[in-house]
Amino acid sequence: TWLVRTAAIEVAAPVAVGSELVGTTRVVGARRVWARRRTDFVDAGGEPAATVHIDWVLLDHRGAPTRIPPDFDAVFGTMHEPIELGRVELAAPPGDAARTAIRVRPQELDPMDHVNNAVYATYLEECRDEWLERGLGDDQAAWDFVVARLAIDFRRELRLEDDEVLVRCGLARLGTASVTTTETIL
């Protein structure tokens, strides 16, 4: 079984609901027990829309990390580029950061009864939305903010019996642009 360890998403252009995207996925690196998958999305005109890097860890029948079998190279090609397992380094949250407790909901579980990895992004968006609704942001442009970069470091699995997930978010400034910063505390 492959388990998502980290995910990094970069949105290059706005994508409207209902738009068709074409994704091309390839394995771009592998080391002992993990592999990196890159998916490039383009819009109907062939213009770049988003790039996603996901680091997967291979688990054995007990759920412990195990070596990738040699036939992996035969199928996906030998990986020569040096890569390190993705990690997310978090800066201190802004002084006006909101803190939101979110309960794990049954519909968020995958077939293995873990919170699906894409749901973590939803938790971050819920915190951002609550932060904005409370009027903690001082910049009207934050209301129009669309996530352009998102990096998630999955430190442990979440299950339905987990009491709550604590999420902090706030507004930080990069140059003249305003961006929301988010942190999930497990």
Secondary structure, DSSP 8 states (H G I E B T S, - for coil): -EEEEEEEEEE-S---TT---EEEEEEEEEETTEEEEEEEEE-TTS-EEEEEEEEEEEB-TTS-B----THHHHHH----S-------------TT-EEEEE---GGGB-TTSSB-HHHHHHHHHHHHHHHHHTT----GGGGG----EEEEE--S---TT---EEEEEEEEEETTEEEEEEEEE-
